[in-house]
């Protein structure tokens, strides 16, 4: 029997926690990227050609992009990320849909707090703790 507490989707995106805010903004950033990419398709390739998608999703994505960078900076301070992790978060904000991949990686490696499986994120997987 495990001592892990089951989490709900709502608790994973709780705005009360720094990690929850970052998860929510990362999801919004990815969705705004999709909207902007669809808008760019119709602006340059689609029929009929229209700029409405870019005019709508451009500013939305710009605002959510800034929110992601701010949320990542707050998480970096709260969870004492290394420079490497901070740079990965910033890179994830630029590459389409990478913000979600970053959040998945950060959750699995314990960068957003204790891991859900209760493992110690300071040791590689499969390495047992030694007691003196």
C-alpha positions as CSV (number, residue, x, y, z in Angstrom):
1,X,0.0,0.0,0.0
2,X,1.3,3.4,-0.9
3,X,1.3,6.6,1.1
4,X,0.6,8.8,-1.9
5,X,-2.4,11.1,-1.8
6,X,-4.5,10.9,-5.0
7,X,-4.7,14.1,-6.8
8,X,-7.5,15.4,-9.0
9,X,-7.1,17.4,-12.1
10,X,-8.5,20.5,-10.3
11,X,-5.8,20.2,-7.6
12,X,-3.0,19.9,-10.2
13,X,-4.1,23.3,-11.6
14,X,-4.9,25.0,-8.3
15,X,-4.2,28.7,-8.5
16,X,-3.2,28.7,-4.8
17,X,0.1,27.1,-5.6
18,X,3.0,28.3,-7.7
19,X,3.2,25.0,-9.5
20,X,-0.6,25.0,-10.2
21,X,-0.4,28.5,-11.7
22,X,2.5,27.5,-13.9
23,X,0.6,24.4,-15.1
24,X,-2.5,26.5,-15.9
25,X,-0.6,29.2,-17.7
26,X,1.5,26.6,-19.7
27,X,-1.7,25.0,-20.9
28,X,-3.2,28.4,-21.9
29,X,0.1,29.2,-23.7
30,X,0.0,26.0,-25.7
31,X,-3.7,26.6,-26.6
32,X,-3.0,30.1,-27.7
33,X,-0.1,28.9,-29.8
34,X,-2.5,26.5,-31.5
35,X,-5.0,29.3,-32.2
36,X,-2.2,31.5,-33.5
37,X,-0.9,28.8,-35.8
38,X,-4.4,28.1,-37.2
39,X,-4.8,31.9,-37.7
40,X,-1.5,32.1,-39.6
41,X,-2.5,29.1,-41.8
42,X,-5.7,31.0,-42.9
43,X,-3.7,34.3,-43.3
44,X,-1.1,32.8,-45.6
45,X,-2.4,29.5,-47.1
46,X,-6.0,28.9,-46.4
47,X,-9.1,29.7,-48.4
48,X,-10.5,32.3,-47.9
49,X,-7.4,34.2,-46.8
50,X,-8.2,36.2,-43.7
51,X,-6.3,37.9,-40.9
52,X,-9.0,37.6,-38.3
53,X,-7.3,34.6,-36.6
54,X,-4.0,36.4,-36.2
55,X,-5.7,39.6,-35.0
56,X,-7.6,37.6,-32.3
57,X,-5.0,35.1,-31.2
58,X,-1.9,37.3,-31.7
59,X,-2.6,39.6,-28.7
60,X,-4.0,36.7,-26.6
61,X,-0.8,34.6,-27.2
62,X,1.4,37.7,-26.5
63,X,-0.3,38.2,-23.1
64,X,-0.2,34.5,-22.2
65,X,3.4,34.2,-23.3
66,X,4.4,37.0,-20.9
67,X,2.3,35.4,-18.1
68,X,4.2,32.1,-18.7
69,X,7.5,33.8,-18.5
70,X,6.5,35.5,-15.2
71,X,5.0,32.3,-13.8
72,X,8.2,30.4,-14.7
73,X,10.3,33.1,-13.0
74,X,8.2,32.8,-9.9
75,X,8.5,29.0,-10.0
76,X,12.2,29.3,-10.5
77,X,12.5,31.3,-7.3
78,X,10.1,29.2,-5.3
79,X,11.6,25.9,-6.3
80,X,15.2,27.0,-6.6
81,X,15.7,25.9,-10.1
82,X,19.1,25.7,-11.7
83,X,20.1,28.0,-14.5
84,X,19.6,25.0,-16.9
85,X,16.0,24.5,-15.8
86,X,15.3,28.2,-16.1
87,X,16.7,28.2,-19.6
88,X,14.6,25.2,-20.5
89,X,11.5,27.0,-19.3
90,X,12.3,30.0,-21.4
91,X,13.0,27.9,-24.4
92,X,9.7,26.1,-23.8
93,X,7.9,29.4,-24.0
94,X,9.2,30.0,-27.5
95,X,8.8,26.6,-29.2
96,X,5.2,25.8,-30.1
97,X,3.5,23.5,-27.5
98,X,6.8,23.0,-25.7
99,X,5.4,24.6,-22.5
100,X,3.2,21.5,-21.9
101,X,6.2,19.2,-22.6
102,X,8.2,21.3,-20.1
103,X,5.5,20.9,-17.4
104,X,5.4,17.2,-17.9
105,X,9.2,16.9,-17.6
106,X,9.2,19.3,-14.6
107,X,6.5,17.2,-12.8
108,X,8.3,13.9,-13.5
109,X,11.7,15.2,-12.3
110,X,10.3,16.9,-9.2
111,X,11.1,20.5,-10.4
112,X,7.6,21.6,-9.3
113,X,7.7,20.1,-5.8
114,X,7.7,16.6,-4.5
115,X,7.1,13.9,-7.1
116,X,3.7,12.3,-7.2
117,X,5.1,8.8,-6.8
118,X,7.0,9.9,-3.6
119,X,10.4,9.2,-5.1
120,X,13.3,11.4,-4.2
121,X,14.0,13.6,-7.2
122,X,17.6,14.2,-6.2
123,X,18.6,10.6,-7.1
124,X,18.3,9.0,-10.6
125,X,15.5,6.5,-11.0
126,X,16.3,3.0,-9.7
127,X,19.1,4.2,-7.3
128,X,18.2,3.3,-3.7
129,X,18.9,5.5,-0.8
130,X,21.7,4.4,1.5
131,X,21.6,4.7,5.2
132,X,24.7,5.2,7.3
